Amino acid sequence: MIHPYSQIPEIADGTCRTGLIRVPTEQDVPFSDRVRALVDTPEFRRLSRITQLALTSRIYPGATHTRFEHALGVFDNALSCLRQLGRDERFAATVTPHDAEVLMAAALLHDIGHWPFCHPIEDMALPDMPPHESWAEQFLQPDSELACVLQRDWNIDPQEVLDLLSKRSGDPASRLRRSILSGPVDIDKMDYLQRDSRHCGVPYGCNFDRSRLISSLIVNRTGDGLAITSKGRTAAEMMVFARYVMFSEVYWHHAVRSATAMFARAFFETRSHLNLPELFRMDEPQMIHTLCEAADAETRRLTDGIFGPRRKLYKRLVEYSVFSQPELYLSLRRRSCEDLVRCSDRLAELMDQRTDVPVRRLDVLIDAPPVHREVEFRIDVYDRGSESWMPLQQVSPIVQAMSTTQFDDCVKRVRIFVAEHLLPSLKALSDLDDLVRTAADETES
């Protein structure tokens, strides 16, 4: 059969006859004239000045890769998926060549609405804070260069891209394409797990077979999302485990979370002095400068600790989980940002009364899992021999175990960080857990 997307140049010809762009590590991404036109817009170039992992580079020095690089990797994954799924008659009957091109553009632009330090700020769930997906509309206004390129070179209405990014329409073609962009097995995770792993210098996110996984993709039984054939089961299991370990060892590494807690509190303290719409249009160096300028003398201890010439991260005083002090863990997890600030401040007051060393308001920070939970890994496996569909967690003991014990509860801990000079005195407190319990009870809303 003739491939339904054979007329799309980036899919039909891997080199696009106009060249390739190489991104780490040794990945050649088709770079046609129309891809180049999108990438060269000011709105897209801004992503080259926003790091993918933000504060993680304070702990893993190599983690300075950008959302620009990641976007190209996601785009390349989209092409691979379309080459594979185009062989599925049900997919080809649902997703037209134009729909496929909209998916390609959305893959390239999926992070266009990201501002610097986007995820730490979003996790705070402050009132009137827009999700980054909806912020993409700010960069796709009709008079923007990005919108003009989409219309002129791609014959795509910017609203079609926004529809996929912001989950507006619910027709089968949109739901199916959206599952490729954001779902249990999506082109975003396939890229960031491996890319983050390589740049951090750790092996954890690389230990799944991306090619095998893509080659097993099919349309699910209901026709509105992805499934995998049984030959992709092991690759999917390894992807689940890779994601688990990357969260455990990188994204929620205790020192990464210390820097994140310091940033979050600094943003909380300065946000009323910031022009947020203007701030979210900035690149990373501009935002850092603006945040530091807005900080008062007390808050500057936090901003200097993460952005100043000498790194001074807060130290972990105590950690709670479902395995250690579960009562305190359950009491503090998924509280609102405002609750955690009140609890941190009250805990600092109680500690100040119990030690000879002064404990100031911003000397104590509580870091806890945010209100929202990570996406559960739910995807069906199709066995061609028996022509049966089964959820992956039912046919995989690994995924079943990780589904029984919630992902978030295993990898995300409650931690209390303190200024380094206070650590010896506060470690010596015999009733530390009682102080935390008192602060938690008094500030629970």
VOLUMSE-349575 format. One line per 3 residues: number of its first residue (from 1); their letters; for each residue x, y, z of N, C-alpha, C. Coordinates in steps of 0.02 Angstrom, whole numbers. Layout:
N
NUM) A) X,Y,Z,X,Y,Z,X,Y,Z; ...
***
This chain:
445
1) MIH) 42,-60,0,0,0,0,44,62,0; 20,115,-31,56,178,-32,48,212,36; 103,233,64,100,265,130,58,329,125
4) PYS) 9,338,169,-37,396,163,-2,463,171; 57,464,201,92,527,212,154,533,168; 154,496,112,213,495,69,226,562,35
7) QIP) 176,606,34,186,671,3,211,724,52; 217,705,115,244,751,165,320,746,162; 355,797,142,427,790,128,469,766,186
10) EIA) 454,790,247,495,770,305,486,697,322; 431,667,301,418,596,314,442,554,255; 430,576,194,447,537,135,522,533,124
13) DGT) 557,588,140,629,590,128,663,612,192; 698,565,223,729,580,288,776,639,286; 805,654,229,851,711,226,817,774,200
16) CRT) 755,767,177,717,824,150,753,859,93; 805,829,68,845,856,12,872,926,27; 861,951,86,886,1018,103,931,1016,164
19) GLI) 942,957,191,988,951,247,957,925,310; 1000,920,360,982,894,425,1010,941,478; 981,939,536,1011,974,593,1026,921,645
22) RVP) 1085,923,674,1106,871,721,1099,897,792; 1067,856,834,1061,872,905,1090,814,944; 1113,826,1005,1142,772,1046,1090,719,1060
25) TEQ) 1111,655,1062,1176,634,1042,1170,597,975; 1204,625,925,1206,596,858,1137,584,828; 1092,631,839,1024,626,813,1016,675,755
28) DVP) 1002,649,695,993,691,636,919,705,625; 899,768,632,829,788,626,819,820,557; 770,796,517,755,827,452,743,902,460
31) FSD) 775,941,417,773,1014,424,755,1045,357; 692,1039,338,668,1067,275,663,1143,281; 649,1175,225,644,1248,225,589,1273,272
34) RVR) 533,1236,274,478,1261,316,492,1247,390; 530,1194,405,550,1183,474,599,1238,495; 646,1253,451,694,1307,465,658,1373,477
37) ALV) 606,1386,437,569,1449,445,537,1455,514; 509,1400,539,480,1400,607,533,1409,660; 587,1372,653,641,1372,702,675,1440,707
40) DTP) 676,1477,651,710,1542,650,667,1600,673; 606,1588,693,564,1643,718,588,1663,788; 579,1727,807,599,1748,875,564,1708,930
43) EFR) 501,1691,917,463,1654,968,494,1586,982; 518,1552,929,549,1487,939,621,1494,964; 658,1543,938,728,1551,959,732,1565,1034
46) RLS) 679,1593,1062,678,1605,1134,689,1541,1174; 667,1484,1146,675,1420,1181,748,1400,1188; 792,1429,1147,864,1414,1153,895,1448,1214
49) RIT) 856,1491,1247,880,1526,1306,839,1507,1368; 805,1448,1363,769,1420,1420,792,1348,1428; 823,1333,1484,848,1265,1494,792,1216,1509
52) QLA) 803,1155,1489,752,1103,1497,742,1086,1571; 795,1082,1609,791,1058,1678,804,1112,1730; 808,1175,1708,812,1232,1753,865,1222,1807
55) LTS) 843,1214,1869,888,1213,1927,928,1149,1935; 913,1099,1895,948,1035,1901,1023,1042,1887; 1041,1091,1845,1112,1100,1828,1153,1121,1889
58) RIY) 1121,1144,1943,1158,1159,2004,1185,1097,2037; 1157,1039,2019,1178,975,2048,1210,931,1994; 1180,929,1935,1208,892,1878,1234,944,1828
61) PGA) 1299,959,1827,1325,1015,1788,1311,1011,1713; 1302,951,1686,1290,944,1615,1218,958,1594; 1173,968,1642,1102,975,1627,1086,1048,1607
64) THT) 1121,1072,1556,1109,1140,1532,1076,1140,1463; 1052,1082,1441,1019,1079,1376,954,1118,1377; 932,1138,1318,877,1186,1313,812,1155,1286
67) RFE) 759,1192,1293,695,1170,1264,697,1175,1188; 740,1214,1160,751,1217,1088,774,1148,1064; 825,1121,1096,851,1055,1077,798,1001,1087
70) HAL) 764,1003,1143,712,954,1158,656,956,1107; 635,1016,1086,581,1023,1037,599,989,971; 662,996,950,683,962,888,681,886,897
73) GVF) 699,862,955,695,790,968,624,764,967; 578,802,996,507,782,996,480,783,925; 500,832,886,479,835,816,503,773,778
76) DNA) 565,753,789,591,693,756,552,631,777; 534,627,841,492,571,864,424,571,830; 396,630,818,331,635,784,336,606,714
79) LSC) 390,621,678,399,593,611,404,517,614; 441,491,662,447,417,668,380,385,683; 341,416,726,275,389,743,228,391,683
82) LRQ) 230,445,645,186,450,586,207,399,533; 272,386,525,293,335,477,265,267,498; 266,253,564,241,190,589,165,186,586
85) LGR) 132,237,613,59,235,618,24,242,551; 58,270,502,29,275,435,16,207,405; 49,155,431,37,87,408,-25,56,439
88) DER) -52,89,490,-113,66,524,-173,95,486; -213,53,456,-268,77,414,-317,120,454; -328,103,516,-375,142,557,-347,212,571
91) FAA) -282,217,581,-251,282,593,-256,324,529; -237,294,473,-238,331,410,-309,353,391; -359,315,411,-428,333,395,-452,391,439
94) TVT) -419,400,496,-440,453,544,-400,516,536; -335,509,525,-288,565,524,-268,579,452; -292,634,424,-277,653,356,-204,678,351
97) PHD) -176,683,290,-109,713,284,-104,782,315; -157,822,308,-155,889,339,-154,882,415; -195,837,443,-194,825,515,-124,805,537
100) AEV) -91,763,497,-23,741,514,25,800,516; 18,846,469,62,904,468,49,950,527; -14,955,548,-30,994,608,3,962,669
103) LMA) 2,895,672,36,861,727,110,875,726; 141,875,668,212,889,662,228,959,688; 187,1008,667,198,1076,690,188,1082,766
106) AAL) 136,1048,791,122,1050,863,178,1017,902; 208,964,875,265,932,908,323,980,914; 336,1015,860,392,1064,860,377,1122,909
109) LHD) 314,1139,916,295,1198,955,264,1180,1023; 269,1116,1043,232,1095,1103,255,1132,1166; 316,1158,1168,340,1194,1226,343,1270,1215
112) IGH) 312,1294,1162,318,1365,1144,292,1410,1200; 244,1386,1238,216,1426,1293,255,1422,1357; 308,1382,1359,348,1375,1420,383,1440,1437
115) WPF) 380,1459,1499,423,1513,1523,479,1482,1565; 531,1518,1582,585,1490,1623,558,1467,1691; 585,1412,1716,565,1384,1781,490,1371,1784
118) CHP) 464,1350,1727,392,1342,1719,363,1291,1767; 393,1232,1771,364,1179,1812,366,1195,1886; 421,1222,1914,419,1241,1985,364,1293,1999
121) IED) 354,1340,1953,303,1392,1964,233,1361,1957; 222,1319,1906,157,1287,1898,140,1242,1957; 190,1207,1984,177,1163,2041,152,1200,2102
124) MAL) 165,1265,2106,142,1304,2163,66,1314,2160; 37,1308,2101,-36,1314,2092,-63,1377,2124; -30,1433,2111,-53,1497,2138,-114,1522,2099
127) PDM) -157,1562,2130,-216,1587,2095,-196,1629,2034; -236,1624,1982,-227,1664,1920,-163,1648,1884; -134,1590,1895,-73,1571,1861,-92,1528,1801
130) PPH) -77,1549,1739,-99,1511,1681,-57,1449,1670; -85,1393,1647,-44,1337,1626,-4,1355,1564; 55,1326,1557,98,1347,1501,67,1330,1434
133) ESW) 25,1277,1431,-7,1260,1367,-51,1318,1342; -88,1349,1388,-131,1404,1367,-90,1467,1352; -31,1472,1382,12,1530,1369,39,1529,1298
136) AEQ) 37,1470,1266,61,1465,1196,23,1513,1151; -39,1527,1169,-80,1572,1128,-48,1641,1123; -11,1661,1175,22,1726,1176,74,1732,1121
139) FLQ) 104,1675,1102,156,1675,1052,130,1657,982; 65,1644,978,35,1627,913,-19,1677,894; -11,1738,917,-58,1790,898,-54,1801,822
142) PDS) -109,1824,790,-109,1831,717,-53,1873,689; -29,1923,727,23,1967,701,93,1942,717; 100,1882,748,166,1856,765,199,1826,703
145) ELA) 265,1826,703,301,1795,647,288,1720,645; 281,1690,703,268,1618,707,202,1600,672; 150,1638,686,85,1626,654,89,1636,579
148) CVL) 125,1687,558,132,1701,486,167,1643,450; 220,1615,482,256,1559,451,211,1498,446; 172,1484,498,126,1427,496,77,1434,438
151) QRD) 50,1492,428,1,1502,375,33,1503,306; 90,1536,301,122,1544,236,157,1481,212; 196,1449,256,239,1393,235,209,1325,249
154) WNI) 162,1321,296,133,1257,314,59,1251,295; 28,1306,277,-43,1307,263,-83,1282,324; -61,1304,382,-92,1284,445,-117,1346,481
157) DPQ) -179,1344,503,-207,1397,545,-177,1387,616; -148,1439,646,-120,1431,714,-170,1402,764; -235,1414,754,-285,1387,800,-286,1311,798
160) EVL) -266,1281,741,-263,1208,737,-209,1181,783; -153,1215,787,-99,1195,833,-121,1205,905; -151,1262,919,-174,1276,987,-226,1225,1010
163) DLL) -267,1201,963,-317,1151,979,-285,1088,1007; -230,1067,977,-195,1007,1002,-160,1021,1068; -130,1080,1075,-92,1095,1135,-137,1109,1196
166) SKR) -195,1138,1184,-238,1159,1239,-299,1115,1250; -304,1060,1213,-357,1011,1222,-427,1042,1216; -439,1073,1159,-503,1106,1149,-555,1059,1119
169) SGD) -544,1036,1058,-595,994,1026,-587,921,1047; -642,883,1040,-641,813,1062,-656,763,1008; -647,782,944,-660,734,890,-606,680,891
172) PAS) -620,621,861,-573,565,864,-503,582,838; -499,619,782,-433,636,754,-393,679,803; -426,725,837,-391,768,884,-369,729,946
175) RLR) -413,686,972,-395,646,1031,-339,598,1015; -341,570,956,-289,522,936,-221,557,929; -220,614,896,-157,650,888,-132,677,956
178) RSI) -180,698,997,-160,724,1063,-128,670,1105; -150,608,1098,-120,553,1137,-48,541,1116; -31,559,1054,38,553,1031,81,607,1062
181) LSG) 52,666,1071,88,722,1102,93,715,1177; 39,691,1209,37,687,1282,-6,629,1303; 26,576,1326,-8,515,1347,41,469,1381
184) PVD) 20,408,1396,65,361,1429,129,348,1389; 122,336,1324,180,327,1279,177,385,1230; 211,439,1244,207,497,1200,276,519,1178
187) IDK) 277,560,1126,340,581,1095,379,629,1140; 345,661,1187,378,705,1235,420,664,1284; 389,615,1317,425,573,1365,481,534,1331
190) MDY) 467,509,1270,519,471,1235,582,512,1226; 573,577,1217,633,619,1208,663,641,1274; 623,669,1320,654,699,1378,686,649,1424
193) LQR) 659,588,1429,691,538,1472,762,523,1449; 769,510,1384,836,493,1359,881,555,1357; 854,612,1336,895,673,1331,918,696,1400
196) DSR) 872,699,1447,891,720,1515,942,673,1545; 933,609,1533,979,559,1560,1050,570,1534; 1055,580,1468,1122,589,1439,1155,653,1462
199) HCG) 1117,707,1466,1147,770,1487,1164,771,1561; 1127,735,1601,1143,731,1672,1202,683,1685; 1218,642,1636,1273,595,1645,1254,534,1685
202) VPY) 1189,517,1683,1165,457,1718,1133,410,1667; 1132,346,1680,1106,298,1630,1032,284,1635; 998,308,1686,931,284,1703,879,294,1648
205) GCN) 878,351,1616,825,365,1567,837,337,1498; 897,308,1488,914,281,1421,897,208,1414; 877,176,1468,870,104,1467,802,79,1443
208) FDR) 778,107,1388,719,79,1354,730,86,1279; 699,42,1242,710,38,1170,658,81,1134; 676,143,1119,630,189,1088,607,165,1020
211) SRL) 653,139,980,635,115,912,586,57,916; 598,11,961,553,-46,969,484,-23,992; 484,25,1037,420,50,1062,380,83,1006
214) ISS) 412,125,966,377,159,912,352,109,860; 393,58,846,373,9,795,314,-34,817; 298,-32,882,241,-72,908,177,-31,914
217) LIV) 179,34,898,120,77,908,64,61,858; 3,58,884,-57,50,844,-112,94,874; -168,98,841,-227,133,868,-262,88,918
220) NRT) -285,117,973,-318,75,1024,-386,51,1001; -418,10,1042,-481,-22,1024,-536,29,1009; -537,84,1046,-591,134,1037,-574,185,983
223) GDG) -514,183,957,-496,226,902,-480,298,920; -470,313,985,-457,382,1005,-391,390,1043; -347,341,1036,-283,345,1071,-236,291,1047
226) LAI) -178,287,1079,-128,238,1060,-132,174,1102; -111,120,1071,-99,57,1106,-33,30,1078; -10,-26,1106,49,-59,1080,34,-132,1066
229) TSK) 71,-161,1020,66,-233,1011,109,-267,1063; 100,-332,1070,136,-368,1123,211,-365,1114; 235,-354,1053,308,-351,1043,339,-289,1075
232) GRT) 298,-239,1092,324,-180,1125,317,-180,1200; 293,-236,1228,279,-238,1299,342,-225,1341; 396,-260,1325,457,-252,1364,484,-180,1360
235) AAE) 482,-151,1299,504,-82,1291,462,-35,1333; 396,-48,1336,351,-5,1376,366,-13,1450; 378,-75,1472,397,-87,1542,460,-49,1560
238) MMV) 509,-52,1516,572,-18,1530,564,58,1530; 517,83,1490,504,155,1490,472,176,1557; 425,135,1581,394,149,1646,448,151,1700
241) FAR) 493,103,1699,545,100,1750,594,158,1742; 611,176,1679,657,232,1667,628,296,1696; 563,306,1686,531,366,1712,532,366,1788
244) YVM) 519,308,1817,520,302,1890,588,320,1918; 641,293,1888,708,304,1915,731,375,1902; 713,405,1845,732,474,1832,699,521,1883
247) FSE) 637,508,1901,605,549,1952,640,539,2019; 656,478,2035,687,462,2100,757,491,2106; 797,483,2053,868,499,2058,887,567,2029
250) VYW) 844,597,1988,861,662,1957,809,715,1975; 748,707,1949,698,761,1957,680,774,2030; 680,722,2072,666,731,2143,726,713,2186
253) HHA) 786,719,2159,848,715,2199,844,768,2253; 867,752,2313,856,797,2370,888,866,2359; 947,869,2327,979,934,2317,943,974,2262
256) VRS) 917,939,2211,877,972,2160,815,1002,2192; 785,966,2238,725,991,2270,741,1047,2319; 800,1048,2348,820,1104,2390,822,1168,2349
259) ATA) 855,1165,2291,858,1224,2247,788,1244,2225; 746,1194,2211,677,1207,2189,637,1241,2244; 644,1217,2305,608,1247,2361,631,1318,2373
262) MFA) 695,1331,2366,721,1399,2375,694,1445,2320; 693,1421,2258,666,1461,2204,591,1475,2215; 554,1423,2232,481,1430,2241,465,1482,2295
265) RAF) 502,1479,2351,489,1528,2404,508,1598,2383; 563,1604,2346,584,1671,2321,531,1699,2274; 504,1656,2231,451,1679,2185,389,1698,2224
268) FET) 371,1659,2274,313,1674,2315,320,1742,2348; 380,1756,2373,391,1819,2409,392,1879,2363; 413,1870,2301,422,1928,2256,366,1937,2205
271) RSH) 320,1889,2200,273,1889,2143,230,1950,2141; 213,1980,2198,170,2039,2198,206,2100,2169; 272,2096,2163,310,2152,2135,329,2139,2062
274) LNL) 303,2086,2033,322,2066,1966,264,2076,1918; 280,2094,1857,231,2097,1803,231,2028,1770; 185,1985,1791,188,1915,1769,180,1906,1694
277) PEL) 134,1939,1659,131,1931,1587,197,1949,1552; 230,2001,1578,294,2021,1550,348,1970,1569; 345,1946,1631,395,1898,1656,393,1834,1615
280) FRM) 333,1810,1597,326,1746,1563,346,1750,1489; 360,1810,1466,385,1817,1397,462,1819,1396; 492,1820,1453,565,1827,1457,600,1761,1444
283) DEP) 665,1766,1429,706,1706,1428,735,1697,1498; 775,1645,1507,797,1628,1574,843,1680,1606; 895,1705,1572,937,1756,1603,897,1819,1623
286) QMI) 850,1838,1581,810,1898,1597,767,1886,1659; 736,1826,1664,694,1813,1722,736,1810,1786; 794,1779,1783,837,1776,1843,855,1847,1866
289) HTL) 874,1889,1819,892,1958,1837,832,1995,1868; 773,1986,1838,713,2021,1862,694,1996,1932; 698,1930,1943,681,1902,2008,729,1927,2062
292) CEA) 793,1927,2046,843,1949,2095,835,2023,2111; 818,2063,2061,808,2135,2072,747,2148,2116; 696,2105,2110,634,2115,2149,640,2090,2220
295) ADA) 691,2050,2236,697,2020,2302,719,2071,2354; 689,2068,2413,712,2111,2467,772,2078,2500; 799,2110,2552,861,2086,2583,854,2015,2609
298) ETR) 796,2000,2639,786,1933,2667,780,1880,2612; 741,1895,2560,731,1848,2506,794,1839,2465; 837,1890,2464,898,1885,2424,944,1829,2449
301) RLT) 936,1809,2512,975,1752,2535,958,1689,2494; 896,1684,2473,875,1627,2432,899,1635,2361; 888,1693,2330,908,1702,2261,984,1699,2253
304) DGI) 1021,1727,2301,1094,1724,2297,1118,1652,2304; 1083,1613,2345,1104,1544,2355,1099,1501,2293; 1052,1517,2249,1045,1476,2188,1072,1511,2125
307) FGP) 1072,1577,2125,1094,1613,2065,1158,1654,2075; 1180,1660,2137,1239,1702,2151,1304,1669,2131; 1360,1704,2142,1426,1678,2121,1448,1617,2161
310) RRK) 1420,1608,2221,1437,1550,2262,1373,1512,2279; 1370,1448,2258,1310,1408,2271,1304,1394,2346; 1246,1410,2375,1234,1397,2446,1163,1369,2453
313) LYK) 1157,1305,2439,1091,1273,2444,1076,1255,2516; 1011,1258,2533,989,1236,2598,1001,1161,2605; 1009,1139,2667,1024,1069,2681,962,1032,2706
316) RLV) 961,968,2690,904,926,2710,908,911,2785; 858,933,2821,855,920,2893,821,853,2907; 765,842,2875,727,780,2887,686,764,2824
319) EYS) 669,701,2816,631,678,2758,577,630,2780; 517,638,2751,461,594,2767,434,562,2703; 412,499,2710,384,463,2653,332,414,2677
322) VFS) 304,376,2630,256,325,2650,290,269,2689; 357,268,2685,395,216,2719,424,240,2785; 429,306,2794,459,335,2854,415,392,2878
325) QPE) 388,386,2938,342,435,2965,284,450,2917; 247,398,2897,193,408,2848,139,458,2872; 129,463,2937,78,509,2962,96,581,2944
328) LYL) 159,600,2954,181,668,2938,183,678,2862; 202,626,2826,203,630,2753,133,645,2727; 84,607,2749,16,615,2725,-13,682,2747
331) SLR) 10,708,2803,-15,772,2828,9,831,2785; 68,824,2755,99,880,2721,97,876,2645; 89,816,2617,90,810,2545,28,844,2514
334) RRS) 38,870,2454,-16,899,2414,-55,954,2450; -21,990,2495,-51,1050,2523,-42,1107,2474; -82,1158,2482,-73,1217,2440,-8,1251,2457
337) CED) 16,1291,2411,78,1328,2422,71,1374,2482; 14,1408,2488,4,1453,2544,6,1416,2611; -23,1355,2613,-21,1315,2674,51,1297,2692
340) LVR) 90,1278,2643,159,1258,2657,201,1318,2680; 187,1376,2653,223,1436,2676,206,1450,2749; 142,1448,2766,122,1459,2836,153,1407,2882
343) CSD) 153,1345,2859,181,1291,2899,256,1300,2909; 291,1319,2856,363,1332,2860,378,1388,2910; 339,1442,2905,350,1499,2949,336,1481,3022
346) RLA) 283,1444,3033,266,1424,3102,320,1377,3129; 345,1332,3087,398,1286,3109,461,1325,3127; 477,1376,3089,535,1418,3104,527,1451,3173
349) ELM) 466,1475,3188,453,1506,3253,464,1456,3309; 437,1396,3301,444,1344,3352,517,1325,3362; 554,1320,3308,625,1302,3313,664,1358,3346
352) DQR) 646,1420,3332,681,1477,3362,674,1476,3438; 616,1453,3461,604,1449,3533,642,1392,3567; 665,1344,3526,696,1283,3554,772,1282,3548
355) TDV) 800,1331,3514,873,1331,3505,902,1398,3525; 968,1398,3537,1002,1460,3554,1022,1499,3493; 1019,1468,3435,1037,1501,3372,973,1531,3342
358) PVR) 974,1594,3325,913,1624,3296,892,1589,3231; 827,1575,3226,799,1544,3165,751,1595,3135; 769,1620,3076,728,1672,3044,675,1640,2999
361) RLD) 630,1682,2977,571,1659,2940,588,1618,2878; 636,1640,2838,652,1605,2776,709,1556,2784; 726,1539,2846,779,1490,2858,754,1418,2851
364) VLI) 688,1410,2853,657,1343,2852,609,1339,2793; 617,1287,2751,574,1278,2693,548,1206,2692; 483,1198,2680,454,1132,2674,440,1119,2600
367) DAP) 466,1064,2575,455,1044,2505,412,981,2507; 356,982,2470,310,925,2471,282,913,2402; 259,852,2387,228,839,2322,172,888,2308
370) PVH) 168,914,2246,117,963,2229,47,934,2227; -1,978,2219,-71,957,2219,-86,908,2163; -61,922,2103,-76,877,2047,-30,816,2049
373) REV) -53,761,2022,-15,699,2021,11,686,1950; 63,645,1946,90,627,1881,39,584,1843; 43,585,1777,-1,546,1734,11,471,1746
376) EFR) -42,434,1758,-35,362,1767,-20,329,1700; 19,276,1704,41,242,1643,-10,189,1624; -60,209,1585,-113,163,1565,-117,158,1490
379) IDV) -101,100,1464,-104,88,1392,-120,15,1381; -157,0,1328,-176,-69,1313,-124,-103,1269; -120,-169,1278,-76,-211,1237,-119,-256,1194
382) YDR) -105,-257,1130,-143,-299,1083,-102,-360,1065; -131,-419,1075,-99,-482,1056,-130,-506,990; -89,-506,937,-115,-524,871,-137,-597,867
385) GSE) -102,-640,904,-119,-711,901,-189,-725,926; -206,-697,984,-272,-709,1014,-322,-654,997; -297,-601,963,-338,-543,947,-372,-514,1009
388) SWM) -333,-509,1062,-361,-484,1126,-325,-420,1147; -361,-380,1186,-334,-318,1214,-331,-325,1290; -274,-306,1319,-268,-308,1392,-229,-247,1415
391) PLQ) -249,-217,1472,-209,-161,1499,-138,-185,1515; -90,-143,1501,-20,-162,1514,-9,-183,1586; -41,-149,1633,-30,-166,1703,-56,-235,1721
394) QVS) -101,-263,1680,-125,-331,1694,-79,-384,1667; -42,-368,1614,2,-418,1584,75,-409,1605; 89,-355,1644,157,-341,1664,161,-338,1740
397) PIV) 198,-384,1772,206,-381,1845,242,-317,1868; 287,-291,1825,323,-230,1843,275,-171,1847; 236,-162,1794,190,-105,1792,135,-115,1843
400) QAM) 113,-176,1854,62,-190,1904,85,-169,1973; 147,-185,1990,174,-167,2056,177,-91,2063; 196,-57,2010,202,15,2014,134,50,2011
403) STT) 83,14,1987,16,43,1986,-17,33,2054; -1,-23,2087,-30,-37,2152,-5,14,2204; 60,25,2204,90,76,2246,97,139,2204
406) QFD) 62,191,2222,58,250,2180,128,278,2164; 138,296,2101,202,323,2077,224,382,2119; 180,431,2129,198,491,2166,221,475,2237
409) DCV) 187,429,2269,203,414,2339,272,381,2346; 294,349,2292,359,314,2295,418,361,2282; 409,407,2236,467,447,2214,468,518,2243
412) KRV) 412,542,2268,409,611,2292,403,612,2368; 453,639,2401,455,641,2474,437,710,2500; 420,713,2563,414,776,2598,482,789,2631
415) RIF) 511,846,2618,577,862,2646,575,931,2678; 612,938,2732,621,1003,2765,693,1024,2757; 702,1081,2724,769,1108,2712,780,1169,2756
418) VAE) 843,1176,2779,860,1233,2822,925,1264,2799; 935,1328,2817,998,1361,2803,1055,1320,2833; 1110,1316,2797,1164,1269,2816,1190,1281,2887
421) HLL) 1196,1343,2908,1226,1357,2974,1182,1332,3031; 1118,1318,3016,1072,1295,3068,1071,1219,3076; 1098,1183,3027,1089,1111,3025,1113,1076,3089
424) PSL) 1173,1089,3116,1194,1053,3177,1146,1063,3236; 1125,1126,3247,1081,1140,3304,1013,1107,3297; 985,1111,3236,918,1083,3226,919,1007,3224
427) KAL) 973,978,3200,980,905,3201,979,879,3272; 1003,920,3318,1008,897,3388,942,900,3425; 890,928,3395,825,932,3429,795,862,3438
430) SDL) 779,845,3498,753,777,3511,679,772,3493; 644,828,3490,572,827,3476,557,859,3408; 602,850,3360,594,881,3294,528,860,3261
433) DDL) 514,795,3261,452,772,3230,390,802,3263; 394,810,3329,337,840,3365,327,913,3344; 382,949,3334,377,1019,3312,346,1023,3243
436) VRT) 366,977,3199,337,975,3132,263,960,3136; 245,913,3179,174,893,3186,133,952,3212; 160,988,3259,125,1046,3287,114,1099,3233
439) AAD) 167,1114,3197,161,1165,3144,111,1144,3091; 112,1080,3074,65,1054,3022,-7,1059,3046; -19,1040,3109,-87,1041,3136,-113,1113,3142
442) ETE) -70,1159,3162,-92,1228,3174,-106,1265,3109; -77,1244,3055,-83,1282,2992,-125,1246,2939; -154,1190,2958,-195,1154,2909,-259,1193,2895
445) S) -272,1206,2831,-331,1246,2813,-393,1202,2806
***
